[in-house]
Amino acid sequence: AFTGVEAIEDAYDLLERSIVDVIVYDAPVLIHYANGEGLGKVEITGDIFEPQQYGIAFPSQSVHREPINRALLEVMEDGTYDRIYDRWFSAPQE
């Protein structure tokens, strides 16, 4: 049966108290929780069934667009992005 909640923190509480068996939500948020406050209490299972890409929006002609694009490209090329992603969004390490 489906149980709706107002905030994701409410879902965490229901899961930890075994009132629900699973949470379906935004993968990075759940992975961050499982690696932090939920470590040892919850487990990430299954595949992401609706992958989504994120972006940064700027006003037209923003002077910030190009420097940020360059900085993002740099951290992607030198491996920094992967290290950050692995630290915060990889499956929990037990």
N, C-alpha and C positions, 0 to 999 in steps of 0.2 A: 504494500500500500504506500502511496505517496504521502509524505509529510512536508508541508511547506513551512518555511521559516522567514522571519523578517530580516535577519542578518546571519552571515556565515558563521559567526561565533556561536549562535544558537544551534546550528547544525553540528558543530564540533562537540558541544555539550551533549546533545542527543546521542551522538555516536559513542562518545566515551562512556555514557551511562547505559549503553546497549539498548537504547530505545529504538534506534534505527541501525540497520546493518551496513549501510553504504551512503556516501555523499557523492552526488554528481554536481560538479561545479567547474570553475575555471582552473585548469590544470596547474599553472604556476602558483596560484594562491594555495591550492591544496598541497602541492609539493613543498612549498615554503613552510606551511603549518606542520606537515609530517616530519620535516627536518628540524623543526624548532620545538614549539610547545607540545606538539603531539608525538615527539620522538619516543619510541618505545611503547606508545599507547595505541597508535594507528599505523596502518600500512597502505601504501599506494599499490593498487593492483589493476590489471587490465590495460588496454590500449586507450590512447586518446581517440575518441570517436568523432570529434569535430575540430580538427586543427584550425587554428586561427593565427594570423600574423598581426603584429602590432606595428604602429607607426607613430610618428610625431608630426603634429600639424602646426604649420606656421601661417601667419597672415601672408597674403600675396606680397611679393617683393621684400620679404623679411631679410634683413642683413644677417640674421642668425642661421639661416638655412645652410648655406655653403660651409661655414666653419664647423657646424655640428655634423654635417654629412662627412666632412673630411676626418673629423675626430672619430666618428663611428667606423669609417673605413679603416683607419689606422688600428683601432683596437681589435677589429675583426681580423686584419692581416697579421698582427703580431701575436695573436693567441690570447690576448687579455680578455676578449669577449667570452671565449670558451671557458676560461678559468672562472670568470664571474658566474657564468651560467651554471657550470658544474657545482660551484659552491652553493648557490642559492636555489637551483631548480632541478638538480639531479635527484634520482631516487634516494631515499634515506639510507644512510650508512649505519649499520648496526654493529 
